[in-house]
Amino acid sequence: MREIGGIPAVSWDQFAVEFQQEYTNVIVDNIPSWPDGAYSAALVEGWYENVATNIDLASE
């Protein structure tokens, strides 16, 4: 299985210098891999808490 771990998928150097300067503080050095580990667990939990609120996981 291949891991997905990069958003956005556009190389930073492809953006205009002005854009790079304006958003330089949002660049991260590490992005969690998915699907796996704590990131997947948080994703599933967030989905059921915020989107699929009508589904009772206890009865599944």
C-alpha positions as CSV (number, residue, x, y, z in Angstrom):
1,M,0.0,0.0,0.0
2,R,1.3,3.5,-0.8
3,E,1.0,6.2,1.8
4,I,-0.4,9.6,1.0
5,G,1.2,12.4,2.8
6,G,1.3,15.7,0.9
7,I,-1.1,18.6,0.5
8,P,-0.9,20.6,-1.7
9,A,0.6,18.5,-4.4
10,V,2.1,21.5,-6.2
11,S,5.7,22.3,-5.7
12,W,6.1,25.5,-3.7
13,D,8.5,27.0,-6.2
14,Q,5.8,26.9,-8.8
15,F,4.0,29.8,-7.0
16,A,4.7,33.5,-7.6
17,V,7.3,34.9,-5.2
18,E,4.7,37.3,-3.7
19,F,2.5,34.3,-2.9
20,Q,5.4,32.4,-1.3
21,Q,6.3,35.4,0.9
22,E,2.7,35.9,2.0
23,Y,2.1,32.3,3.0
24,T,5.6,31.2,4.1
25,N,4.3,30.8,7.7
26,V,1.9,28.0,6.8
27,I,4.6,25.7,5.3
28,V,5.1,22.6,7.4
29,D,8.1,20.2,7.6
30,N,6.0,17.1,8.2
31,I,2.6,15.9,7.2
32,P,1.1,12.8,8.8
33,S,0.9,9.8,6.5
34,W,-2.5,8.4,5.6
35,P,-4.0,5.9,5.9
36,D,-2.4,4.9,9.2
37,G,-2.1,5.5,12.8
38,A,-3.3,8.4,14.9
39,Y,-4.2,10.5,11.8
40,S,-6.7,7.9,10.5
41,A,-8.2,7.5,14.0
42,A,-8.7,11.3,14.3
43,L,-10.1,11.5,10.8
44,V,-12.7,8.8,11.5
45,E,-13.6,10.3,14.8
46,G,-14.0,13.7,13.3
47,W,-16.1,12.4,10.5
48,Y,-18.6,10.7,12.9
49,E,-18.7,13.6,15.3
50,N,-19.1,16.4,12.7
51,V,-20.5,14.9,9.5
52,A,-22.2,11.6,10.1
53,T,-23.8,12.6,13.4
54,N,-26.9,10.4,12.8
55,I,-24.9,7.2,12.9
56,D,-24.5,5.4,16.2
57,L,-21.2,3.6,16.2
58,A,-22.0,1.7,19.4
59,S,-24.8,-0.2,17.5
60,E,-22.6,-1.1,14.5
